[in-house]
Amino acid sequence: MLDNLKRRGSEINLAAFKQLGIEFVHGDIRQHSDLEDISGNFDVLIEASAEPSVLAGIGGSPHYLLQTNLWGTLKCLEFARERAGVFVFLSTSRVYSIAPLKEIDLQETPTRFEITDRQTLPGVSRNGITESFPTHLPRSLYGATKLASELIVQEYVDTYAMRAIINRCGVIAGPGQFGKIDQGVFTLWVANHFYKRPLEYKGFGGGGKQVRDLLHPFDLFSLIKRQLAKIEQCSGEIFNVGGGIEVSTSLSELSALCREVVGHEVAVKENPETSAVDIPMYVSDYNKAAKAFDWQPRHSVRDIVGDIFRWIKENEAQLRGIFT
Ligand SMILES: NC(=O)c1ccc[n+]([C@@H]2O[C@H](COP(=O)([O-])OP(=O)(O)OC[C@H]3O[C@@H](n4cnc5c(N)ncnc54)[C@H](O)[C@@H]3O)[C@@H](O)[C@H]2O)c1
């Protein structure tokens, strides 16, 4: 496992990796020499390093984002071509264009937005967003770096007969993720309930009705294992990967669940101001992956919140001050 430990708190996971016998290399995917220093060949390279915030580059320089998510990813891809042969790319639902995502017809229930049956765009139904949803309009700098990388991954498959797979993930959430306001917000939500810190429903009227699907890392891991077993049949393909409509929540529903699981209530401010890159609803329609790999997520929203809560409780002192 290689990581430059840029993500605040990521060094805390190293002890657990050591216990599991996972070798850690402190390196940066932007640095050719850091990859070159690694000896030997590999069966698979899973590219999961990134600047993962959709707000990255907004109001400042996109340099780190472009260098890591584009240049660094391509370095990993080339490293995989030379040394691994199989490349698994963790892409994102953020490759889908923002304007069409905002055009999805929604209805409002007391606790969440819901997708209606009245849709005019391709790739959307009550089950969520499929791989055919539009990507051709702006989708944030973060989304663009991932989409651009996807294209090159597919060219490597075509040009070098390389075996690779692209997973467009919805929200991944679970223990070991160092949630912050612009990424990992579900972990942050549980953490703030635990540490009794206030929160904010931001955007879309300020009622906390925005919805996302969540995927437990163990469910992602089980999918990747199944994909690797069938890599010859699915190389170069793109899959939407997430918890789907069954494992989705609004922030308002999440607050209610956190109150129950954590046992604290915190103040949640209502802020109707919506960020230009925010969207009211994203749920992965993972039907293609389910059929191809006989897979489905096993962990519910309650399981995920419970696992995050236990992790924070067991590491209370060490994690205090990490989530911001
Ligand atoms: N968490 C989600 O909801 C989500 C959703 C869709 C896609 N993804 C993708 O999944 C992957 C993992 O995301 P995550 O949520 O675990 O994010 P994360 O920030 O927790 O993990 C990314 C890791 O990459 C490391 N890193 C950053 N820049 C690096 C560099 N230049 N060289 C080496 N390491 C570097 C960070 O230190 C961090 O440990 C990313 O590719 C992300 O884009 C995540």
The ligand as a Gaussian input file, in Angstrom:
#p B3LYP/6-31G(d) Opt

LIG

0 1
 N      -15.269000       8.272000      -0.430000
 C      -16.123000       8.460000      -1.403000
 O      -17.284000       8.774000      -1.148000
 C      -15.703000       8.275000      -2.845000
 C      -16.687000       8.347000      -3.829000
 C      -16.331000       8.154000      -5.150000
 C      -15.020000       7.892000      -5.481000
 N      -14.087000       7.847000      -4.494000
 C      -12.708000       7.573000      -4.885000
 O      -12.227000       6.549000      -4.088000
 C      -10.837000       6.739000      -3.808000
 C      -10.621000       6.731000      -2.308000
 O      -11.340000       7.817000      -1.749000
 P      -11.421000       8.052000      -0.190000
 O      -12.739000       8.589000       0.130000
 O      -10.899000       6.851000       0.521000
 O      -10.416000       9.266000      -0.052000
 P       -9.222000       9.457000       0.997000
 O       -8.814000      10.886000       0.894000
 O       -9.631000       8.935000       2.334000
 O       -8.117000       8.480000       0.417000
 C       -7.264000       8.878000      -0.600000
 C       -5.831000       8.664000      -0.126000
 O       -4.966000       9.142000      -1.161000
 C       -3.840000       9.708000      -0.524000
 N       -3.213000      10.624000      -1.482000
 C       -3.624000      11.856000      -1.871000
 N       -2.777000      12.367000      -2.772000
 C       -1.809000      11.433000      -2.979000
 C       -0.642000      11.396000      -3.778000
 N       -0.324000      12.426000      -4.599000
 N        0.166000      10.299000      -3.707000
 C       -0.162000       9.262000      -2.884000
 N       -1.250000       9.244000      -2.082000
 C       -2.065000      10.329000      -2.142000
 C       -4.384000      10.401000       0.720000
 O       -3.409000      10.585000       1.716000
 C       -5.484000       9.444000       1.152000
 O       -5.025000       8.516000       2.137000
 C      -10.460000       8.042000      -4.497000
 O       -9.929000       7.751000      -5.764000
 C      -11.776000       8.756000      -4.651000
 O      -11.775000       9.662000      -5.727000
 C      -14.395000       8.035000      -3.187000

